[in-house]
Amino acid sequence: MNKLKMRALIPEYDATTGKATVQLLSDYREAFAILHQRVKGAVWELTAGKWYRRRTTGWKSQNHHINGHVQQICIETGQDFETVKAMVKIRAIDAGYPFDVYRNFTIPKSEAFCNTQEAAMLIEAAHVIAAELGIILKEEDE
């Protein structure tokens, strides 16, 4: 094991010295200790970013919201579900939705791995597509 992707709190940072204190979440402490022993004294590569929890699933969730809008667009346009879902993801890329590039093809990330922020991008993209097509989407709480 030479890499470890983990979440941690950074409660202290000194801008003058550049020293940051990292507090590992308990799930990662043992794995970090093993990795530290293996690469002790080496230069580490750290990637920092805000963590968002995974998209919500189940009744009245973000996942339900996305798929409900996709289904409504399918009914109104006659397109199949997978095509409309792909178009929603492609449209969300402009808002920052993550993607990969393979042989000059842009491939949006699967929503199965979305966080709450990325799921919100998909919902907004579905709203935009529906508006452009003149489709009035029914929201669940109406």
N, CA, C and O atoms as CSV, one atom per row, in Angstrom:
chain,resi,resn,atom,element,x,y,z
A,1,MET,N,N,0.848,-1.182,0.000
A,1,MET,CA,C,0.000,0.000,0.000
A,1,MET,C,C,0.890,1.240,0.000
A,1,MET,O,O,1.619,1.482,0.962
A,2,ASN,N,N,0.834,2.015,-1.060
A,2,ASN,CA,C,1.629,3.230,-1.142
A,2,ASN,C,C,0.779,4.482,-1.199
A,2,ASN,O,O,1.310,5.592,-1.203
A,3,LYS,N,N,-0.525,4.319,-1.244
A,3,LYS,CA,C,-1.435,5.455,-1.274
A,3,LYS,C,C,-2.548,5.215,-0.272
A,3,LYS,O,O,-2.933,4.079,0.002
A,4,LEU,N,N,-3.048,6.304,0.262
A,4,LEU,CA,C,-4.160,6.220,1.199
A,4,LEU,C,C,-5.018,7.450,1.006
A,4,LEU,O,O,-4.567,8.573,1.236
A,5,LYS,N,N,-6.242,7.245,0.588
A,5,LYS,CA,C,-7.182,8.351,0.455
A,5,LYS,C,C,-7.988,8.379,1.739
A,5,LYS,O,O,-8.610,7.384,2.112
A,6,MET,N,N,-7.976,9.514,2.413
A,6,MET,CA,C,-8.631,9.578,3.714
A,6,MET,C,C,-9.214,10.951,3.960
A,6,MET,O,O,-8.931,11.909,3.241
A,7,ARG,N,N,-10.034,11.024,4.992
A,7,ARG,CA,C,-10.606,12.297,5.415
A,7,ARG,C,C,-10.007,12.676,6.762
A,7,ARG,O,O,-9.752,11.825,7.615
A,8,ALA,N,N,-9.788,13.982,6.931
A,8,ALA,CA,C,-9.205,14.468,8.175
A,8,ALA,C,C,-9.693,15.883,8.438
A,8,ALA,O,O,-10.095,16.600,7.523
A,9,LEU,N,N,-9.650,16.263,9.684
A,9,LEU,CA,C,-9.946,17.636,10.075
A,9,LEU,C,C,-8.631,18.403,10.122
A,9,LEU,O,O,-7.594,17.843,10.475
A,10,ILE,N,N,-8.673,19.670,9.770
A,10,ILE,CA,C,-7.483,20.518,9.875
A,10,ILE,C,C,-7.857,21.671,10.804
A,10,ILE,O,O,-8.219,22.754,10.343
A,11,PRO,N,N,-7.767,21.433,12.121
A,11,PRO,CA,C,-8.211,22.438,13.079
A,11,PRO,C,C,-7.265,23.627,13.230
A,11,PRO,O,O,-7.683,24.694,13.681
A,12,GLU,N,N,-6.002,23.457,12.860
A,12,GLU,CA,C,-5.042,24.545,13.035
A,12,GLU,C,C,-4.191,24.711,11.794
A,12,GLU,O,O,-3.758,23.735,11.183
A,13,TYR,N,N,-3.958,25.965,11.429
A,13,TYR,CA,C,-3.050,26.276,10.320
A,13,TYR,C,C,-2.374,27.604,10.619
A,13,TYR,O,O,-3.041,28.587,10.942
A,14,ASP,N,N,-1.055,27.635,10.512
A,14,ASP,CA,C,-0.276,28.851,10.729
A,14,ASP,C,C,0.202,29.348,9.365
A,14,ASP,O,O,1.079,28.738,8.755
A,15,ALA,N,N,-0.370,30.448,8.888
A,15,ALA,CA,C,-0.035,30.980,7.565
A,15,ALA,C,C,1.416,31.458,7.493
A,15,ALA,O,O,2.007,31.466,6.413
A,16,THR,N,N,1.993,31.851,8.617
A,16,THR,CA,C,3.365,32.345,8.636
A,16,THR,C,C,4.368,31.216,8.398
A,16,THR,O,O,5.274,31.350,7.577
A,17,THR,N,N,4.205,30.119,9.109
A,17,THR,CA,C,5.147,29.000,8.991
A,17,THR,C,C,4.705,27.963,7.969
A,17,THR,O,O,5.514,27.158,7.505
A,18,GLY,N,N,3.416,27.980,7.616
A,18,GLY,CA,C,2.886,26.973,6.699
A,18,GLY,C,C,2.630,25.643,7.367
A,18,GLY,O,O,2.424,24.635,6.691
A,19,LYS,N,N,2.641,25.628,8.685
A,19,LYS,CA,C,2.453,24.387,9.425
A,19,LYS,C,C,0.963,24.150,9.673
A,19,LYS,O,O,0.257,25.024,10.177
A,20,ALA,N,N,0.500,22.957,9.311
A,20,ALA,CA,C,-0.900,22.584,9.526
A,20,ALA,C,C,-0.960,21.373,10.434
A,20,ALA,O,O,-0.112,20.484,10.357
A,21,THR,N,N,-1.950,21.342,11.281
A,21,THR,CA,C,-2.201,20.196,12.140
A,21,THR,C,C,-3.341,19.405,11.512
A,21,THR,O,O,-4.388,19.963,11.184
A,22,VAL,N,N,-3.135,18.118,11.349
A,22,VAL,CA,C,-4.148,17.262,10.743
A,22,VAL,C,C,-4.630,16.269,11.779
A,22,VAL,O,O,-3.824,15.606,12.431
A,23,GLN,N,N,-5.931,16.163,11.934
A,23,GLN,CA,C,-6.522,15.200,12.858
A,23,GLN,C,C,-7.241,14.149,12.028
A,23,GLN,O,O,-8.278,14.430,11.426
A,24,LEU,N,N,-6.691,12.933,11.994
A,24,LEU,CA,C,-7.279,11.856,11.212
A,24,LEU,C,C,-8.577,11.385,11.850
A,24,LEU,O,O,-8.692,11.318,13.073
A,25,LEU,N,N,-9.546,11.061,11.013
A,25,LEU,CA,C,-10.758,10.439,11.530
A,25,LEU,C,C,-10.396,9.018,11.940
A,25,LEU,O,O,-9.498,8.418,11.350
A,26,SER,N,N,-11.071,8.479,12.929
A,26,SER,CA,C,-10.678,7.203,13.539
A,26,SER,C,C,-10.589,6.052,12.541
A,26,SER,O,O,-9.770,5.151,12.727
A,27,ASP,N,N,-11.402,6.056,11.496
A,27,ASP,CA,C,-11.378,4.965,10.515
A,27,ASP,C,C,-10.038,4.849,9.802
A,27,ASP,O,O,-9.711,3.782,9.282
A,28,TYR,N,N,-9.251,5.932,9.767
A,28,TYR,CA,C,-8.033,5.959,8.969
A,28,TYR,C,C,-6.759,5.866,9.797
A,28,TYR,O,O,-5.670,5.770,9.230
A,29,ARG,N,N,-6.861,5.890,11.087
A,29,ARG,CA,C,-5.655,5.975,11.935
A,29,ARG,C,C,-4.727,4.785,11.781
A,29,ARG,O,O,-3.516,4.960,11.644
A,30,GLU,N,N,-5.272,3.580,11.801
A,30,GLU,CA,C,-4.428,2.382,11.685
A,30,GLU,C,C,-3.769,2.304,10.306
A,30,GLU,O,O,-2.579,2.005,10.201
A,31,ALA,N,N,-4.535,2.572,9.256
A,31,ALA,CA,C,-3.984,2.529,7.901
A,31,ALA,C,C,-2.898,3.592,7.730
A,31,ALA,O,O,-1.881,3.340,7.085
A,32,PHE,N,N,-3.109,4.776,8.302
A,32,PHE,CA,C,-2.109,5.837,8.200
A,32,PHE,C,C,-0.834,5.439,8.936
A,32,PHE,O,O,0.266,5.707,8.451
A,33,ALA,N,N,-0.966,4.805,10.097
A,33,ALA,CA,C,0.211,4.377,10.859
A,33,ALA,C,C,1.047,3.390,10.051
A,33,ALA,O,O,2.275,3.468,10.054
A,34,ILE,N,N,0.393,2.467,9.363
A,34,ILE,CA,C,1.110,1.482,8.531
A,34,ILE,C,C,1.815,2.189,7.375
A,34,ILE,O,O,2.982,1.915,7.096
A,35,LEU,N,N,1.112,3.088,6.709
A,35,LEU,CA,C,1.704,3.823,5.597
A,35,LEU,C,C,2.876,4.679,6.071
A,35,LEU,O,O,3.910,4.740,5.406
A,36,HIS,N,N,2.719,5.332,7.203
A,36,HIS,CA,C,3.780,6.183,7.746
A,36,HIS,C,C,5.045,5.376,8.016
A,36,HIS,O,O,6.150,5.854,7.760
A,37,GLN,N,N,4.894,4.164,8.530
A,37,GLN,CA,C,6.059,3.310,8.800
A,37,GLN,C,C,6.775,2.949,7.499
A,37,GLN,O,O,8.003,2.866,7.466
A,38,ARG,N,N,6.011,2.735,6.432
A,38,ARG,CA,C,6.600,2.332,5.154
A,38,ARG,C,C,7.326,3.472,4.444
A,38,ARG,O,O,8.327,3.234,3.767
A,39,VAL,N,N,6.850,4.681,4.584
A,39,VAL,CA,C,7.435,5.801,3.828
A,39,VAL,C,C,7.974,6.888,4.753
A,39,VAL,O,O,8.076,8.050,4.358
A,40,LYS,N,N,8.314,6.515,5.966
A,40,LYS,CA,C,8.820,7.478,6.936
A,40,LYS,C,C,10.009,8.245,6.369
A,40,LYS,O,O,10.927,7.651,5.803
A,41,GLY,N,N,9.990,9.566,6.524
A,41,GLY,CA,C,11.084,10.404,6.053
A,41,GLY,C,C,10.951,10.835,4.606
A,41,GLY,O,O,11.728,11.671,4.144
A,42,ALA,N,N,9.990,10.290,3.879
A,42,ALA,CA,C,9.811,10.657,2.468
A,42,ALA,C,C,8.956,11.920,2.361
A,42,ALA,O,O,8.275,12.313,3.308
A,43,VAL,N,N,9.010,12.536,1.193
A,43,VAL,CA,C,8.129,13.676,0.913
A,43,VAL,C,C,6.769,13.107,0.546
A,43,VAL,O,O,6.668,12.166,-0.242
A,44,TRP,N,N,5.729,13.682,1.123
A,44,TRP,CA,C,4.373,13.193,0.902
A,44,TRP,C,C,3.650,14.081,-0.092
A,44,TRP,O,O,3.929,15.276,-0.183
A,45,GLU,N,N,2.731,13.506,-0.830
A,45,GLU,CA,C,1.844,14.268,-1.699
A,45,GLU,C,C,0.472,14.288,-1.036
A,45,GLU,O,O,-0.129,13.241,-0.795
A,46,LEU,N,N,-0.016,15.489,-0.745
A,46,LEU,CA,C,-1.323,15.637,-0.123
A,46,LEU,C,C,-2.239,16.412,-1.056
A,46,LEU,O,O,-1.816,17.374,-1.698
A,47,THR,N,N,-3.467,15.999,-1.125
A,47,THR,CA,C,-4.473,16.721,-1.886
A,47,THR,C,C,-5.539,17.148,-0.896
A,47,THR,O,O,-6.077,16.321,-0.160
A,48,ALA,N,N,-5.843,18.423,-0.877
A,48,ALA,CA,C,-6.827,18.935,0.078
A,48,ALA,C,C,-8.048,19.445,-0.672
A,48,ALA,O,O,-7.934,20.009,-1.761
A,49,GLY,N,N,-9.192,19.244,-0.088
A,49,GLY,CA,C,-10.435,19.743,-0.658
A,49,GLY,C,C,-11.553,19.563,0.346
A,49,GLY,O,O,-11.446,18.768,1.281
A,50,LYS,N,N,-12.610,20.297,0.147
A,50,LYS,CA,C,-13.752,20.166,1.048
A,50,LYS,C,C,-14.445,18.845,0.773
A,50,LYS,O,O,-14.631,18.457,-0.380
A,51,TRP,N,N,-14.817,18.170,1.817
A,51,TRP,CA,C,-15.496,16.898,1.690
A,51,TRP,C,C,-16.998,17.129,1.736
A,51,TRP,O,O,-17.500,17.870,2.581
A,52,TYR,N,N,-17.703,16.491,0.822
A,52,TYR,CA,C,-19.165,16.504,0.810
A,52,TYR,C,C,-19.639,15.071,0.964
A,52,TYR,O,O,-19.041,14.150,0.409
A,53,ARG,N,N,-20.708,14.885,1.713
A,53,ARG,CA,C,-21.199,13.520,1.884
A,53,ARG,C,C,-21.823,13.029,0.588
A,53,ARG,O,O,-22.130,13.818,-0.306
A,54,ARG,N,N,-22.008,11.713,0.494
A,54,ARG,CA,C,-22.579,11.116,-0.717
A,54,ARG,C,C,-24.002,11.591,-0.922
A,54,ARG,O,O,-24.687,11.978,0.026
A,55,ARG,N,N,-24.438,11.558,-2.171
A,55,ARG,CA,C,-25.788,12.000,-2.495
A,55,ARG,C,C,-26.787,11.190,-1.699
A,55,ARG,O,O,-26.515,10.057,-1.302
A,56,THR,N,N,-27.936,11.778,-1.472
A,56,THR,CA,C,-28.957,11.082,-0.713
A,56,THR,C,C,-29.705,10.117,-1.623
A,56,THR,O,O,-29.838,10.352,-2.824
A,57,THR,N,N,-30.187,9.038,-1.038
A,57,THR,CA,C,-30.936,8.038,-1.797
A,57,THR,C,C,-32.223,7.724,-1.049
A,57,THR,O,O,-32.373,8.056,0.127
A,58,GLY,N,N,-33.138,7.087,-1.744
A,58,GLY,CA,C,-34.413,6.730,-1.124
A,58,GLY,C,C,-35.498,7.740,-1.464
A,58,GLY,O,O,-35.302,8.625,-2.297
A,59,TRP,N,N,-36.634,7.599,-0.814
A,59,TRP,CA,C,-37.788,8.442,-1.067
A,59,TRP,C,C,-37.470,9.909,-0.757
A,59,TRP,O,O,-36.889,10.208,0.286
A,60,LYS,N,N,-37.843,10.809,-1.645
A,60,LYS,CA,C,-37.635,12.256,-1.521
A,60,LYS,C,C,-36.160,12.626,-1.384
A,60,LYS,O,O,-35.819,13.591,-0.700
A,61,SER,N,N,-35.296,11.865,-2.029
A,61,SER,CA,C,-33.853,12.104,-1.974
A,61,SER,C,C,-33.386,12.807,-3.240
A,61,SER,O,O,-34.162,13.017,-4.172
A,62,GLN,N,N,-32.112,13.165,-3.259
A,62,GLN,CA,C,-31.534,13.743,-4.470
A,62,GLN,C,C,-31.592,12.742,-5.621
A,62,GLN,O,O,-31.910,13.110,-6.751
A,63,ASN,N,N,-31.287,11.490,-5.337
A,63,ASN,CA,C,-31.317,10.460,-6.361
A,63,ASN,C,C,-32.729,10.337,-6.951
A,63,ASN,O,O,-32.889,10.238,-8.167
A,64,HIS,N,N,-33.726,10.345,-6.106
A,64,HIS,CA,C,-35.123,10.269,-6.525
A,64,HIS,C,C,-35.494,11.501,-7.356
A,64,HIS,O,O,-36.209,11.393,-8.352
A,65,HIS,N,N,-35.010,12.654,-6.942
A,65,HIS,CA,C,-35.266,13.912,-7.628
A,65,HIS,C,C,-34.689,13.872,-9.053
A,65,HIS,O,O,-35.378,14.210,-10.015
A,66,ILE,N,N,-33.440,13.462,-9.175
A,66,ILE,CA,C,-32.774,13.378,-10.485
A,66,ILE,C,C,-33.533,12.430,-11.402
A,66,ILE,O,O,-33.918,12.799,-12.512
A,67,ASN,N,N,-33.745,11.206,-10.931
A,67,ASN,CA,C,-34.380,10.193,-11.773
A,67,ASN,C,C,-35.827,10.548,-12.109
A,67,ASN,O,O,-36.309,10.223,-13.194
A,68,GLY,N,N,-36.515,11.208,-11.191
A,68,GLY,CA,C,-37.880,11.644,-11.474
A,68,GLY,C,C,-37.920,12.669,-12.592
A,68,GLY,O,O,-38.777,12.596,-13.472
A,69,HIS,N,N,-37.005,13.618,-12.567
A,69,HIS,CA,C,-36.942,14.623,-13.633
A,69,HIS,C,C,-36.546,13.994,-14.969
A,69,HIS,O,O,-37.097,14.338,-16.015
A,70,VAL,N,N,-35.592,13.078,-14.922
A,70,VAL,CA,C,-35.178,12.400,-16.154
A,70,VAL,C,C,-36.374,11.652,-16.742
A,70,VAL,O,O,-36.609,11.702,-17.949
A,71,GLN,N,N,-37.118,10.972,-15.901
A,71,GLN,CA,C,-38.281,10.218,-16.370
A,71,GLN,C,C,-39.338,11.141,-16.980
A,71,GLN,O,O,-39.932,10.808,-18.006
A,72,GLN,N,N,-39.574,12.286,-16.361
A,72,GLN,CA,C,-40.544,13.240,-16.903
A,72,GLN,C,C,-40.100,13.755,-18.278
A,72,GLN,O,O,-40.919,13.902,-19.185
A,73,ILE,N,N,-38.808,14.026,-18.422
A,73,ILE,CA,C,-38.291,14.476,-19.716
A,73,ILE,C,C,-38.444,13.363,-20.754
A,73,ILE,O,O,-38.779,13.635,-21.906
A,74,CYS,N,N,-38.202,12.124,-20.356
A,74,CYS,CA,C,-38.371,10.978,-21.255
A,74,CYS,C,C,-39.807,10.885,-21.758
A,74,CYS,O,O,-40.038,10.694,-22.952
A,75,ILE,N,N,-40.756,11.017,-20.863
A,75,ILE,CA,C,-42.174,10.925,-21.229
A,75,ILE,C,C,-42.546,12.017,-22.230
A,75,ILE,O,O,-43.256,11.763,-23.202
A,76,GLU,N,N,-42.061,13.230,-21.984
A,76,GLU,CA,C,-42.409,14.358,-22.851
A,76,GLU,C,C,-41.709,14.315,-24.206
A,76,GLU,O,O,-42.264,14.784,-25.200
A,77,THR,N,N,-40.496,13.757,-24.260
A,77,THR,CA,C,-39.722,13.785,-25.503
A,77,THR,C,C,-39.739,12.472,-26.270
A,77,THR,O,O,-39.425,12.452,-27.460
A,78,GLY,N,N,-40.098,11.385,-25.615
A,78,GLY,CA,C,-40.069,10.078,-26.269
A,78,GLY,C,C,-38.690,9.443,-26.291
A,78,GLY,O,O,-38.513,8.381,-26.888
A,79,GLN,N,N,-37.702,10.076,-25.647
A,79,GLN,CA,C,-36.345,9.522,-25.577
A,79,GLN,C,C,-36.279,8.474,-24.470
A,79,GLN,O,O,-37.090,8.479,-23.545
A,80,ASP,N,N,-35.297,7.575,-24.581
A,80,ASP,CA,C,-35.147,6.566,-23.531
A,80,ASP,C,C,-34.411,7.148,-22.322
A,80,ASP,O,O,-33.736,8.173,-22.423
A,81,PHE,N,N,-34.552,6.483,-21.196
A,81,PHE,CA,C,-34.031,6.960,-19.921
A,81,PHE,C,C,-32.526,7.181,-19.955
A,81,PHE,O,O,-32.044,8.222,-19.508
A,82,GLU,N,N,-31.771,6.210,-20.483
A,82,GLU,CA,C,-30.304,6.306,-20.487
A,82,GLU,C,C,-29.814,7.480,-21.328
A,82,GLU,O,O,-28.829,8.127,-20.973
A,83,THR,N,N,-30.488,7.758,-22.431
A,83,THR,CA,C,-30.094,8.885,-23.284
A,83,THR,C,C,-30.296,10.209,-22.562
A,83,THR,O,O,-29.417,11.071,-22.574
A,84,VAL,N,N,-31.448,10.367,-21.940
A,84,VAL,CA,C,-31.735,11.617,-21.226
A,84,VAL,C,C,-30.796,11.763,-20.031
A,84,VAL,O,O,-30.297,12.859,-19.773
A,85,LYS,N,N,-30.552,10.695,-19.311
A,85,LYS,CA,C,-29.643,10.748,-18.159
A,85,LYS,C,C,-28.247,11.162,-18.616
A,85,LYS,O,O,-27.594,11.969,-17.954
A,86,ALA,N,N,-27.787,10.617,-19.740
A,86,ALA,CA,C,-26.463,10.980,-20.271
A,86,ALA,C,C,-26.428,12.461,-20.643
A,86,ALA,O,O,-25.433,13.137,-20.384
A,87,MET,N,N,-27.493,12.967,-21.241
A,87,MET,CA,C,-27.531,14.378,-21.613
A,87,MET,C,C,-27.522,15.278,-20.370
A,87,MET,O,O,-26.894,16.336,-20.381
A,88,VAL,N,N,-28.201,14.874,-19.322
A,88,VAL,CA,C,-28.199,15.650,-18.072
A,88,VAL,C,C,-26.778,15.712,-17.518
A,88,VAL,O,O,-26.319,16.774,-17.098
A,89,LYS,N,N,-26.087,14.581,-17.518
A,89,LYS,CA,C,-24.711,14.549,-17.002
A,89,LYS,C,C,-23.782,15.413,-17.856
A,89,LYS,O,O,-22.952,16.152,-17.328
A,90,ILE,N,N,-23.929,15.316,-19.172
A,90,ILE,CA,C,-23.079,16.109,-20.067
A,90,ILE,C,C,-23.328,17.593,-19.853
A,90,ILE,O,O,-22.388,18.387,-19.832
A,91,ARG,N,N,-24.593,17.971,-19.693
A,91,ARG,CA,C,-24.923,19.381,-19.465
A,91,ARG,C,C,-24.358,19.852,-18.124
A,91,ARG,O,O,-23.952,21.007,-17.999
A,92,ALA,N,N,-24.327,18.976,-17.127
A,92,ALA,CA,C,-23.833,19.338,-15.790
A,92,ALA,C,C,-22.320,19.564,-15.773
A,92,ALA,O,O,-21.806,20.196,-14.850
A,93,ILE,N,N,-21.611,19.065,-16.764
A,93,ILE,CA,C,-20.163,19.264,-16.826
A,93,ILE,C,C,-19.828,20.754,-16.836
A,93,ILE,O,O,-18.851,21.176,-16.217
A,94,ASP,N,N,-20.638,21.555,-17.541
A,94,ASP,CA,C,-20.394,23.003,-17.584
A,94,ASP,C,C,-20.459,23.645,-16.207
A,94,ASP,O,O,-19.842,24.684,-15.972
A,95,ALA,N,N,-21.208,23.026,-15.293
A,95,ALA,CA,C,-21.340,23.559,-13.932
A,95,ALA,C,C,-20.270,23.004,-12.995
A,95,ALA,O,O,-20.221,23.374,-11.821
A,96,GLY,N,N,-19.411,22.116,-13.510
A,96,GLY,CA,C,-18.345,21.563,-12.682
A,96,GLY,C,C,-18.502,20.093,-12.363
A,96,GLY,O,O,-17.731,19.555,-11.569
A,97,TYR,N,N,-19.479,19.427,-12.959
A,97,TYR,CA,C,-19.673,17.994,-12.720
A,97,TYR,C,C,-18.426,17.234,-13.191
A,97,TYR,O,O,-17.914,17.514,-14.275
A,98,PRO,N,N,-17.935,16.283,-12.399
A,98,PRO,CA,C,-16.680,15.597,-12.740
A,98,PRO,C,C,-16.818,14.654,-13.949
A,98,PRO,O,O,-17.877,14.077,-14.194
A,99,PHE,N,N,-15.724,14.523,-14.682
A,99,PHE,CA,C,-15.711,13.677,-15.865
A,99,PHE,C,C,-14.305,13.155,-16.107
A,99,PHE,O,O,-13.336,13.652,-15.533
A,100,ASP,N,N,-14.208,12.149,-16.963
A,100,ASP,CA,C,-12.932,11.632,-17.438
A,100,ASP,C,C,-12.877,11.853,-18.938
A,100,ASP,O,O,-13.910,12.030,-19.585
A,101,VAL,N,N,-11.681,11.843,-19.485
A,101,VAL,CA,C,-11.515,11.908,-20.934
A,101,VAL,C,C,-10.782,10.644,-21.349
A,101,VAL,O,O,-9.709,10.334,-20.831
A,102,TYR,N,N,-11.369,9.924,-22.279
A,102,TYR,CA,C,-10.765,8.705,-22.793
A,102,TYR,C,C,-10.765,8.779,-24.309
A,102,TYR,O,O,-11.829,8.807,-24.928
A,103,ARG,N,N,-9.584,8.811,-24.914
A,103,ARG,CA,C,-9.439,8.883,-26.366
A,103,ARG,C,C,-10.295,9.990,-26.976
A,103,ARG,O,O,-11.033,9.769,-27.936
A,104,ASN,N,N,-10.182,11.164,-26.410
A,104,ASN,CA,C,-10.907,12.360,-26.858
A,104,ASN,C,C,-12.411,12.316,-26.628
A,104,ASN,O,O,-13.139,13.154,-27.162
A,105,PHE,N,N,-12.885,11.364,-25.851
A,105,PHE,CA,C,-14.296,11.310,-25.493
A,105,PHE,C,C,-14.458,11.781,-24.060
A,105,PHE,O,O,-13.712,11.354,-23.179
A,106,THR,N,N,-15.416,12.648,-23.818
A,106,THR,CA,C,-15.720,13.117,-22.473
A,106,THR,C,C,-16.735,12.164,-21.866
A,106,THR,O,O,-17.816,11.960,-22.418
A,107,ILE,N,N,-16.384,11.586,-20.737
A,107,ILE,CA,C,-17.246,10.603,-20.086
A,107,ILE,C,C,-17.585,11.111,-18.687
A,107,ILE,O,O,-16.726,11.119,-17.805
A,108,PRO,N,N,-18.848,11.542,-18.476
A,108,PRO,CA,C,-19.238,12.029,-17.152
A,108,PRO,C,C,-19.162,10.915,-16.108
A,108,PRO,O,O,-19.385,9.744,-16.412
A,109,LYS,N,N,-18.848,11.300,-14.889
A,109,LYS,CA,C,-18.772,10.370,-13.766
A,109,LYS,C,C,-20.149,9.756,-13.506
A,109,LYS,O,O,-21.166,10.423,-13.696
A,110,SER,N,N,-20.191,8.517,-13.081
A,110,SER,CA,C,-21.455,7.875,-12.723
A,110,SER,C,C,-22.056,8.564,-11.507
A,110,SER,O,O,-21.343,8.921,-10.569
A,111,GLU,N,N,-23.362,8.747,-11.530
A,111,GLU,CA,C,-24.002,9.401,-10.382
A,111,GLU,C,C,-23.991,8.508,-9.148
A,111,GLU,O,O,-24.266,8.977,-8.044
A,112,ALA,N,N,-23.680,7.242,-9.320
A,112,ALA,CA,C,-23.595,6.326,-8.175
A,112,ALA,C,C,-22.535,6.778,-7.176
A,112,ALA,O,O,-22.605,6.442,-5.994
A,113,PHE,N,N,-21.549,7.545,-7.656
A,113,PHE,CA,C,-20.456,7.995,-6.799
A,113,PHE,C,C,-20.526,9.487,-6.493
A,113,PHE,O,O,-19.562,10.066,-5.992
A,114,CYS,N,N,-21.655,10.105,-6.791
A,114,CYS,CA,C,-21.808,11.554,-6.591
A,114,CYS,C,C,-21.849,11.925,-5.118
A,114,CYS,O,O,-22.282,11.147,-4.268
A,115,ASN,N,N,-21.387,13.135,-4.844
A,115,ASN,CA,C,-21.620,13.700,-3.526
A,115,ASN,C,C,-22.831,14.627,-3.637
A,115,ASN,O,O,-23.409,14.766,-4.715
A,116,THR,N,N,-23.211,15.251,-2.542
A,116,THR,CA,C,-24.417,16.076,-2.543
A,116,THR,C,C,-24.293,17.273,-3.483
A,116,THR,O,O,-25.279,17.674,-4.103
A,117,GLN,N,N,-23.106,17.844,-3.595
A,117,GLN,CA,C,-22.899,18.991,-4.477
A,117,GLN,C,C,-23.039,18.579,-5.948
A,117,GLN,O,O,-23.672,19.287,-6.730
A,118,GLU,N,N,-22.459,17.454,-6.320
A,118,GLU,CA,C,-22.540,16.971,-7.696
A,118,GLU,C,C,-23.966,16.572,-8.062
A,118,GLU,O,O,-24.406,16.803,-9.188
A,119,ALA,N,N,-24.687,15.975,-7.120
A,119,ALA,CA,C,-26.084,15.622,-7.366
A,119,ALA,C,C,-26.918,16.876,-7.607
A,119,ALA,O,O,-27.822,16.875,-8.443
A,120,ALA,N,N,-26.616,17.944,-6.875
A,120,ALA,CA,C,-27.329,19.214,-7.087
A,120,ALA,C,C,-27.063,19.745,-8.494
A,120,ALA,O,O,-27.946,20.350,-9.101
A,121,MET,N,N,-25.858,19.526,-9.017
A,121,MET,CA,C,-25.546,19.942,-10.391
A,121,MET,C,C,-26.405,19.187,-11.395
A,121,MET,O,O,-26.868,19.765,-12.378
A,122,LEU,N,N,-26.620,17.894,-11.150
A,122,LEU,CA,C,-27.456,17.098,-12.044
A,122,LEU,C,C,-28.909,17.560,-11.999
A,122,LEU,O,O,-29.571,17.633,-13.034
A,123,ILE,N,N,-29.398,17.868,-10.814
A,123,ILE,CA,C,-30.771,18.362,-10.675
A,123,ILE,C,C,-30.935,19.667,-11.442
A,123,ILE,O,O,-31.914,19.849,-12.165
A,124,GLU,N,N,-29.981,20.566,-11.286
A,124,GLU,CA,C,-30.055,21.853,-11.985
A,124,GLU,C,C,-29.966,21.665,-13.500
A,124,GLU,O,O,-30.666,22.347,-14.248
A,125,ALA,N,N,-29.120,20.754,-13.954
A,125,ALA,CA,C,-29.008,20.488,-15.393
A,125,ALA,C,C,-30.324,19.944,-15.945
A,125,ALA,O,O,-30.724,20.306,-17.052
A,126,ALA,N,N,-31.000,19.085,-15.191
A,126,ALA,CA,C,-32.310,18.569,-15.623
A,126,ALA,C,C,-33.313,19.708,-15.711
A,126,ALA,O,O,-34.120,19.754,-16.640
A,127,HIS,N,N,-33.270,20.625,-14.753
A,127,HIS,CA,C,-34.165,21.793,-14.779
A,127,HIS,C,C,-33.914,22.629,-16.040
A,127,HIS,O,O,-34.864,23.060,-16.695
A,128,VAL,N,N,-32.655,22.858,-16.378
A,128,VAL,CA,C,-32.306,23.678,-17.543
A,128,VAL,C,C,-32.771,23.003,-18.832
A,128,VAL,O,O,-33.368,23.650,-19.692
A,129,ILE,N,N,-32.501,21.712,-18.966
A,129,ILE,CA,C,-32.919,20.978,-20.169
A,129,ILE,C,C,-34.437,21.032,-20.319
A,129,ILE,O,O,-34.949,21.289,-21.408
A,130,ALA,N,N,-35.149,20.790,-19.232
A,130,ALA,CA,C,-36.618,20.827,-19.281
A,130,ALA,C,C,-37.110,22.214,-19.682
A,130,ALA,O,O,-38.031,22.334,-20.490
A,131,ALA,N,N,-36.514,23.246,-19.134
A,131,ALA,CA,C,-36.922,24.621,-19.464
A,131,ALA,C,C,-36.685,24.908,-20.943
A,131,ALA,O,O,-37.531,25.513,-21.603
A,132,GLU,N,N,-35.547,24.481,-21.461
A,132,GLU,CA,C,-35.245,24.695,-22.872
A,132,GLU,C,C,-36.236,23.982,-23.792
A,132,GLU,O,O,-36.529,24.450,-24.892
A,133,LEU,N,N,-36.747,22.841,-23.321
A,133,LEU,CA,C,-37.700,22.066,-24.116
A,133,LEU,C,C,-39.156,22.472,-23.835
A,133,LEU,O,O,-40.079,21.928,-24.440
A,134,GLY,N,N,-39.355,23.411,-22.934
A,134,GLY,CA,C,-40.709,23.844,-22.597
A,134,GLY,C,C,-41.471,22.841,-21.739
A,134,GLY,O,O,-42.702,22.814,-21.742
A,135,ILE,N,N,-40.737,22.027,-21.014
A,135,ILE,CA,C,-41.349,21.007,-20.149
A,135,ILE,C,C,-41.453,21.557,-18.735
A,135,ILE,O,O,-40.467,22.033,-18.174
A,136,ILE,N,N,-42.634,21.491,-18.169
A,136,ILE,CA,C,-42.833,21.925,-16.777
A,136,ILE,C,C,-42.697,20.688,-15.897
A,136,ILE,O,O,-43.533,19.786,-15.932
A,137,LEU,N,N,-41.634,20.666,-15.114
A,137,LEU,CA,C,-41.370,19.522,-14.239
A,137,LEU,C,C,-42.216,19.612,-12.979
A,137,LEU,O,O,-42.405,20.689,-12.413
A,138,LYS,N,N,-42.712,18.476,-12.556
A,138,LYS,CA,C,-43.452,18.419,-11.296
A,138,LYS,C,C,-42.466,18.053,-10.199
A,138,LYS,O,O,-41.781,17.032,-10.269
A,139,GLU,N,N,-42.409,18.898,-9.197
A,139,GLU,CA,C,-41.551,18.633,-8.048
A,139,GLU,C,C,-42.329,17.754,-7.074
A,139,GLU,O,O,-43.553,17.847,-6.989
A,140,GLU,N,N,-41.628,16.915,-6.355
A,140,GLU,CA,C,-42.259,15.904,-5.482
A,140,GLU,C,C,-43.166,16.508,-4.413
A,140,GLU,O,O,-44.224,15.948,-4.126
A,141,ASP,N,N,-42.779,17.634,-3.818
A,141,ASP,CA,C,-43.553,18.189,-2.713
A,141,ASP,C,C,-44.757,19.007,-3.174
A,141,ASP,O,O,-45.412,19.638,-2.344
A,142,GLU,N,N,-45.065,19.017,-4.451
A,142,GLU,CA,C,-46.238,19.767,-4.924
A,142,GLU,C,C,-47.469,18.921,-4.804
A,142,GLU,O,O,-48.562,19.368,-5.150
